[in-house]
Amino acid sequence: MKLQSLLSAGFFGRQYHPDMILSVNTISSPFRGTQIVYALGEDVCNAPDVRPLSLGDLIGKGVHVWSYLWPLVPSCLSFLDFHAESRALSFREASFISFLGQLWKSDWSASRDATPYDVTFEAAEEREDAGEGATNPRTYYRSHCATMGMSDEHSSNGGVTFSLLQKAVFWPLYLSSRTISAFDFSVLRPTPRFLNAIAATHPSSGGGKDRIEDGIVNVDEGAGYVSNALRANDGVVPLFSQWHPCDCENTLCRHYNHGEGILDSPEKTPHDTPPEAGVWHVHELQDAHHLSVVPIWVGSGRQKAFWRDLGQWLRAIDSARVDDVIAAFEA
């Protein structure tokens, strides 16, 4: 989406156009941020500041230590290269005093030019305000939104749970999923716009924005479907953030509710009619976590069904574009 916004703005020159991107297909993308970054340590009121001695702070310090000593790391560990030279973080470019200063307060991990800040709700709204995320009328958009089976009241998939083997292998995702589901949105400052929208749709919110600013609004009481989408998640990203950039009322989107999901019934796919360009086609991957489809290939039937369905979607796009070109020449 960033690339398409740059093309639309003529960043690379007027000879390049957003039509050069035929389709955008996403899997569990945090378009609108994720609350897990706050649970890990991002300051809920002063992002991109990081809370001292939080898990995120300790990870940042660990990266600084590793980067400082990188020239001494054996070549067999080259896959752990954090490219310290790009920020002059190793002992060859930075003094020991500078290194200690970075451990005290990092110019990197506590900056806006870092992934943790990029996935805050505040950063997502800044991107939307800048026009990033707007759809192009000749590009086809599709998002795949994973939700994990949970046995609590916030589950959006009937309480279906994963096997003990899956939980043993992917237990960090199950732990983070619980953390995301239980997150207290009322502590966030500035208040994300999507919370204002929820309050506005529920009569008990008593005054909309003011009630949210007071930290009184209970997310679980507002706007049913959207409220559940704040809690349902894939272990990393909440469901609503995986849909698409911007609120539904500010973009074009179609949310599909299949009796049988893509992962379970590859033969029953919604490609009988030509795909529609300029519209987000939102599909939920039920009972799936952040790593169910990519990047680990396990060859399961559900994983094969996903890629088979995606291939059918891309072929449908190619066919639709060929039809458009033929129609243009005939005209």
N, C-alpha and C positions, 0 to 999 in steps of 0.2 A: 504494500500500500504506500509505503514511503517512496519507492521508486516511481510509482504512477503519479503521485502528487508532484514529484520533481519534474517529471515529463510534462505534466499539465502546466506547471509554472514556467516552462521553457528553460529550465536550469541547464540542460545540455545543448541548448540551441533550438531554434524554431523548426529545424528540419526533423526533429524527433517529436513524436506524438504519443499520448497515452494509449491510442489504438494499437500500438506495437505490443501491448500486453493483451493477449487474446483471452486468457482466463486466469483467475486467482482461486486457488484451492488451498484451504487451510485445515489444520488438524490441531485442536486444542490450543488455539492462539489466544494470548491474553490481550485482546484488542483494547479492553477498557480497564486493564489493571487486575491485580489480584491481592486479596487481603493476606496471603501467606507472607508477603514481603514485610508486612508490619509485625506479624508474629515472630519473624526471624530477627527483627531489630530496627527496622526503619522507624524513625520517629513519627508518631501519628499526628503531631501538630506542626513539626518543623522539618519535614522532608526537604532535602536529602540527608539531614543529620541522622546519625545512627546512635541508638541508645548504648551507652558504655557497658561493656562486658555482656552484651547480648550475644546470641549465637552468630548473628550477622557481623557484629564487631569482631568477634574472635576469628571468624572466617577471613575477614579483611586483614587482620593482623597476620594470620597464617600465610596469606598470599604475599604480603609484604616481605615476610621473612624468607619465603621460598624465592621470591623474585630477587631479593638482595643477594642471595647465595647462588643464584642460577648459574653463573660461570663455573662453579665448582661441581655442579650436578653432572653425573655420568651420562653419557650419550644414550644409554639404555632407557633412560627416563625422559627422553626428548618429547614424548607424547604429552608430557605435563608442562610444556612450554607456555607460559603466560605472556610471552613477548614483552619482557621487562624492558627491553631496549627502547620500545616505543614511548615509554614514559620515564626513561632514565632512572630506573629503580634499583639496578644492580650496584654492587660495590664499585664497579668500574666507572659508573657515572655519578653516583651519589656518595656523599661523605657519611661517616658513621653517625655524626650528629644529626644530619638530615634524615637518616634512617630512623633514629630514635624519635624524631619529631613526627614522622609519618605513623609510627606505632601509637603515638599519643593522639594524634588527630590526622586521619588520612585525607590528603587532597584528592585521592582517587575514589575510594569507596564512599566517601561522604560528599560526592559531587553530583551534579546533574548529568554528567557524562559517564554514567555507569548504569549497568543493567538493573540493579535494585530500584533506582529512581524511575527508570523507564517503565516499570510495571506497577508504579503507584497509580492510584486513581487520579491524583492531581496531574501527573504527567500525561495520562491518557486524555484528560479534558483539555490540556494545553494543545495536544495534537489535533483534537477535534476542532478547537477554536481556530486553529491555523488552516483548517480546510483539509487536513490529512484524513483520509478515510472516505471521502466523497466518491461515489460510484461513477464510472465512465459508461456512457450509454452503449458502447460497442464492446464492452468487456463482460465476460461471464464470471459470476462470483458464486462460490460454494464454500460453506464452512461445515466442518464435522466436529461436533461438540460431544465430548465424552463425559459420562457421569458414572460414578462408582455406586455399586449397590451398598446401601447402608441400612441398618436395622432400626434407625431412630425415626422420629416424626418428620425430619427434614428430607427424608429420602423421596426422590421423585420417580422411583421405578419400582414401587411396590415392595420394598424391603428385601430384594434379592441380594444375596451375599455371595462372595467369591469363595473358592475352595481354600482349605487350610494350606495347601501347597502354595497357592498364589499369595496368600497372606504372609507366609513364611519368607517368600522371596522378595515381595514388594512391600514389606511392613512399613518402611518410611512413608510411602504414599498413603497408607491407611491411617497412620498417625497424623500426617499433615491434612488429610481429608477431614478428620474430626476437628482439627484446629480451625480450618476454614469454616466449617459448618457452625462452630460455636463463637465465631468472631463477633465482638461487640462494635457495631458500626457507629454507635453514638459517640465514640471517643475521637473520631476523625475530625480534624480541622485542617483546611476548610472542609465544610460538609460537601461530599460528592453530590453532583446534580441528580444522580439516579435515586438518591434517598429522598430528595425533595419531591420527585415524581411519585414515589411510593406514598409519601405522606399526603400528597394532593389527591390521591385516588381513594383514600380511606377516611371516612367521616370522623373516626375517633382520634385522628391525629391532632385535632384541635388547633388549627391555625397554621398548619403546614410548616413553613421554614422555621418559624420561631420555636416551635416545639422541638424540631430536630436540633437546633442550635443549643437548646437547653439540655440536650442529651436524654430526652424523655421518650421519644418515639421508639416503639418496639417494631423492628423490621418484620417480625413474624406475623404481625397483625395487619400489615398493609398489602394491598394489591396482589392477593393470592398467588397467581402464576409467577409474576415477576419476583415477589418475595421469596418463593421457593427457589427460583433461579439464582438468587444471591447465595443460597446455602448449598444447593446441589453443586458438585464439583468432581474433578477427575484426580484429585490429590494435589493439584498445583494451581489450577485456574477454575474460578466459579463459572457455572454454566452461562450466566448472562453475558460474561465477558468474552466467551467463545463465540457468541452469535455473530457479531459484526461490529464495526466501529459505529458510534453514535446510537442514540435512542431509536427505537423502531419508528417513532413518529417523525424522525428527522432523516430517514433513509428509506429506500425501497427494499422490502424483504418479504420472503415467504417462509414460514416455519412449518415444516412437514411433520405430521404425527402419524407414523406408520404403525399399522397393527403388528407387523413384524419388522424389526429393524434391519438396517443394511447388513449388519454383521451376521444375522441369522437367516436371511432369506435372499440370497443374491439374485435369484431369478425374478423376484418381485421388485423391480426398480422403476422409478418414475421417469423413464426416458422414452415413453411411447409417443410423446409430443415433443416438438422442437424446444430446446431450452430457451429461456428468456434472458436476454442480455440486460445489463444495467441493474440487475436485481440480485440481492443476496438470497441464495437458496440454502436454508439452514436445516441441517440434519443432525439428529441426536444419535450418538452411539451409546446405547444403554448398556449398563453393566460393563463398562470399560474404564480403564484408568489412563493416566497420561502417557504410559509406555506400551499400551496394548497393541497399537498399530505400528508405530515407529518409535525409536530407530532400531529396535531389536527384532530380528526376523526369527520367529519360532515355527513358522509353517503351519499354524493352527488353521482349522477350517474357517473360523471367524476372521482371521487375518487375511486369508486368501479371498474370502467373500468381500472384504472391504476393497482390496485392490482390484478385484474383478469389476465391482460396481463403479469404482473411479474410472477404470478404463472405458467402460460403457459410456460414462458421462462425457469423457474427453472426446470419444468418437462421435457422440451426438453433437458436441460443439463444432467439431471439424465439419460434419455434415451440414450443420446450419450455416456455417460461414461460406461453404462452397455454394449453397443455395443462394445466399446473399450476393455473392460475386456474379453468379449466373444471371440473377434477376437484374443486377446493375447493368450488365452488358446488354441484356435484352431491352432494357429501358432506353 
